[in-house]
Amino acid sequence: MRQSGHWEDGDPLAASSFERLVAESIGSLDVDQARQEVLPFVRQPEALEVWSREFFAEIVKRIKIIEIKKRAS
């Protein structure tokens, strides 16, 4: 996320920050535009009919975040 400029903080990305960023992204997502962008790469276009902001919010809840603590030097 640092390479893309989405995370500029010097600290590691915490779970709470990740969740906030994802929620903001989903909130501003143009679902119809996203659907049109991926349509050429999908064999079964009807599978995209379920896409909505609510759909993506539910999918994100399945992500398991593992925070790795730095070892003391």
Residue frames as a rotation matrix with the C-alpha (Angstrom) as fourth column:
MET 1
0.565 0.825 0.000 0.00
0.825 -0.565 0.000 0.00
0.000 0.000 -1.000 0.00
ARG 2
0.252 -0.557 -0.791 2.96
0.203 -0.769 0.606 2.28
-0.946 -0.313 -0.081 0.43
GLN 3
-0.715 -0.578 0.393 3.99
0.464 0.028 0.886 1.76
-0.523 0.815 0.248 -3.19
SER 4
-0.234 0.723 0.650 0.55
0.897 -0.097 0.431 2.79
0.374 0.684 -0.626 -4.41
GLY 5
-0.811 -0.131 0.571 0.46
-0.018 -0.969 -0.247 5.77
0.585 -0.211 0.783 -2.04
HIS 6
0.215 0.975 -0.053 -2.56
-0.033 0.061 0.998 4.48
0.976 -0.213 0.045 -0.10
TRP 7
0.890 -0.012 -0.456 -0.55
0.452 0.167 0.876 4.12
0.066 -0.986 0.154 3.12
GLU 8
0.364 -0.761 0.536 2.03
0.048 -0.560 -0.827 6.80
0.930 0.327 -0.168 3.86
ASP 9
0.831 -0.025 0.556 2.30
-0.549 -0.199 0.812 6.35
0.091 -0.980 -0.179 7.62
GLY 10
-0.137 -0.980 -0.146 5.69
-0.851 0.192 -0.490 5.16
0.508 0.057 -0.860 8.86
ASP 11
-0.407 0.067 0.911 4.09
-0.701 0.616 -0.359 2.60
-0.585 -0.785 -0.204 11.16
PRO 12
-0.985 0.126 0.115 2.86
0.167 0.835 0.525 -0.80
-0.030 0.536 -0.843 9.94
LEU 13
-0.473 0.881 0.007 -0.71
-0.568 -0.311 0.762 -0.90
0.673 0.357 0.648 8.72
ALA 14
-0.871 0.232 0.432 -2.89
-0.318 0.405 -0.857 -1.85
-0.374 -0.884 -0.279 11.70
ALA 15
-0.710 0.661 0.242 -6.06
0.703 0.684 0.196 -3.90
-0.035 0.309 -0.950 11.31
SER 16
0.101 0.797 -0.595 -8.24
0.643 -0.509 -0.573 -0.93
-0.759 -0.324 -0.564 12.29
SER 17
-0.239 -0.265 -0.934 -6.62
-0.441 -0.827 0.348 1.29
-0.865 0.495 0.081 9.65
PHE 18
-0.993 -0.107 0.040 -6.98
-0.025 0.543 0.839 -1.41
-0.111 0.833 -0.542 7.00
GLU 19
-0.406 0.912 0.058 -10.66
0.879 0.407 -0.249 -1.85
-0.250 -0.050 -0.967 7.83
ARG 20
0.150 0.423 -0.893 -11.24
0.207 -0.897 -0.390 1.91
-0.967 -0.127 -0.222 7.66
LEU 21
-0.574 -0.463 -0.676 -9.49
-0.532 -0.416 0.737 2.23
-0.623 0.783 -0.008 4.30
VAL 22
-0.942 0.268 0.201 -11.42
0.335 0.739 0.584 -0.70
0.008 0.618 -0.786 2.83
ALA 23
-0.106 0.959 -0.262 -14.73
0.835 -0.057 -0.547 0.69
-0.539 -0.276 -0.796 4.11
GLU 24
0.002 0.030 -1.000 -13.94
-0.212 -0.977 -0.029 4.08
-0.977 0.212 0.004 2.53
SER 25
-0.867 -0.391 -0.310 -13.04
-0.384 0.125 0.915 2.42
-0.319 0.912 -0.259 -0.77
ILE 26
-0.708 0.673 0.215 -16.23
0.705 0.690 0.161 0.36
-0.040 0.266 -0.963 -0.85
GLY 27
0.028 0.752 -0.658 -18.26
0.587 -0.546 -0.598 3.45
-0.809 -0.370 -0.457 0.07
SER 28
0.024 -0.078 -0.997 -16.93
-0.512 -0.857 0.055 5.34
-0.859 0.509 -0.060 -2.93
LEU 29
-0.774 -0.363 0.518 -17.01
0.150 0.690 0.708 2.39
-0.615 0.626 -0.480 -5.34
ASP 30
-0.084 0.706 -0.703 -18.93
-0.940 -0.290 -0.178 2.86
-0.330 0.647 0.688 -8.59
VAL 31
-0.163 0.044 0.986 -20.16
-0.159 0.985 -0.070 -0.73
-0.974 -0.168 -0.153 -8.84
ASP 32
0.828 0.526 0.192 -21.51
0.112 0.181 -0.977 -0.34
-0.549 0.831 0.091 -12.38
GLN 33
0.623 -0.678 -0.389 -18.19
-0.769 -0.442 -0.462 1.04
0.142 0.587 -0.797 -13.61
ALA 34
-0.301 -0.745 0.595 -16.26
-0.805 0.533 0.260 -1.76
-0.510 -0.401 -0.761 -11.88
ARG 35
0.238 0.496 0.835 -18.57
0.061 0.851 -0.522 -4.34
-0.969 0.175 0.173 -13.43
GLN 36
0.972 0.145 -0.184 -18.00
-0.153 -0.205 -0.967 -2.86
-0.178 0.968 -0.177 -16.90
GLU 37
0.283 -0.950 -0.133 -14.22
-0.959 -0.280 -0.038 -2.87
-0.001 0.138 -0.990 -16.41
VAL 38
-0.513 -0.521 0.682 -14.04
-0.588 0.792 0.163 -6.58
-0.626 -0.317 -0.712 -15.55
LEU 39
0.486 0.864 0.133 -16.76
-0.468 0.386 -0.795 -7.78
-0.738 0.323 0.592 -17.90
PRO 40
0.531 -0.290 -0.796 -14.36
-0.793 0.162 -0.588 -8.56
0.300 0.943 -0.143 -20.80
PHE 41
-0.518 -0.851 -0.086 -12.45
-0.725 0.491 -0.484 -10.96
0.454 -0.188 -0.871 -18.53
VAL 42
-0.491 0.446 0.748 -15.42
-0.590 0.462 -0.662 -12.89
-0.641 -0.766 0.037 -17.12
ARG 43
-0.987 0.098 -0.130 -16.77
-0.026 0.693 0.721 -16.04
0.161 0.714 -0.681 -18.75
GLN 44
-0.271 0.935 -0.229 -20.10
0.893 0.333 0.303 -15.88
0.360 -0.122 -0.925 -16.93
PRO 45
-0.733 -0.079 0.676 -21.22
0.045 -0.997 -0.068 -12.23
0.679 -0.020 0.734 -16.83
GLU 46
0.337 0.939 0.067 -24.32
-0.076 -0.043 0.996 -13.13
0.938 -0.341 0.057 -14.81
ALA 47
0.149 -0.378 -0.914 -21.99
0.905 0.424 -0.028 -13.83
0.398 -0.823 0.405 -11.87
LEU 48
-0.834 -0.528 0.157 -21.42
0.452 -0.819 -0.353 -10.07
0.315 -0.224 0.922 -11.62
GLU 49
-0.073 0.910 0.408 -25.10
0.118 -0.398 0.910 -9.40
0.990 0.115 -0.078 -10.96
VAL 50
0.546 0.268 -0.794 -24.54
0.762 0.234 0.603 -9.91
0.348 -0.934 -0.077 -7.21
TRP 51
-0.529 -0.849 -0.008 -22.00
0.787 -0.487 -0.379 -7.09
0.318 -0.207 0.925 -7.08
SER 52
0.629 0.584 0.513 -23.04
0.277 -0.785 0.555 -4.21
0.727 -0.207 -0.655 -4.83
ARG 53
-0.138 -0.664 0.735 -21.42
-0.612 -0.526 -0.591 -2.20
0.779 -0.531 -0.333 -2.07
GLU 54
0.450 0.395 0.801 -23.17
-0.883 0.330 0.334 -4.45
-0.132 -0.857 0.497 0.44
PHE 55
0.970 -0.118 -0.211 -21.80
0.040 0.940 -0.339 -7.55
0.238 0.321 0.917 -1.32
PHE 56
0.163 -0.984 0.069 -18.21
0.120 -0.050 -0.991 -6.29
0.979 0.170 0.111 -1.09
ALA 57
-0.060 -0.129 0.990 -18.69
-0.884 -0.453 -0.113 -5.22
0.463 -0.882 -0.087 2.54
GLU 58
0.806 0.403 0.433 -19.78
-0.559 0.759 0.333 -8.77
-0.195 -0.511 0.837 3.38
ILE 59
0.785 -0.573 -0.235 -16.84
0.277 0.664 -0.695 -10.30
0.554 0.480 0.680 1.50
VAL 60
-0.012 -0.834 0.552 -14.37
-0.348 -0.514 -0.784 -8.06
0.938 -0.201 -0.284 3.34
LYS 61
0.443 0.248 0.861 -15.66
-0.892 0.032 0.450 -9.38
0.084 -0.968 0.236 6.68
ARG 62
0.999 -0.044 -0.032 -14.14
0.044 0.999 -0.003 -12.75
0.032 0.002 0.999 5.71
ILE 63
0.330 -0.938 0.103 -10.60
-0.098 -0.143 -0.985 -11.36
0.939 0.315 -0.139 5.59
LYS 64
0.846 -0.177 -0.502 -8.52
0.532 0.312 0.787 -12.57
0.018 -0.933 0.358 8.51
ILE 65
0.587 -0.645 0.489 -5.96
-0.348 -0.746 -0.568 -10.01
0.731 0.164 -0.662 9.62
ILE 66
0.684 -0.491 -0.539 -2.85
0.718 0.582 0.382 -11.26
0.126 -0.648 0.751 11.35
GLU 67
0.831 -0.429 0.354 -0.76
-0.430 -0.899 -0.081 -8.62
0.353 -0.086 -0.932 13.02
ILE 68
0.468 -0.777 -0.421 2.90
0.683 0.620 -0.386 -9.48
0.561 -0.107 0.821 13.35
LYS 69
0.981 -0.176 -0.085 4.67
-0.054 -0.661 0.749 -7.96
-0.188 -0.730 -0.657 16.30
LYS 70
0.440 -0.897 -0.034 8.27
-0.375 -0.149 -0.915 -6.87
0.816 0.416 -0.401 15.84
ARG 71
0.602 -0.362 -0.712 10.78
0.719 0.634 0.285 -8.72
0.348 -0.683 0.642 17.95
ALA 72
0.935 -0.337 -0.112 12.81
-0.202 -0.764 0.613 -6.68
-0.292 -0.550 -0.782 20.39
SER 73
0.651 -0.753 -0.097 16.35
0.039 0.160 -0.986 -6.16
0.758 0.638 0.134 19.13
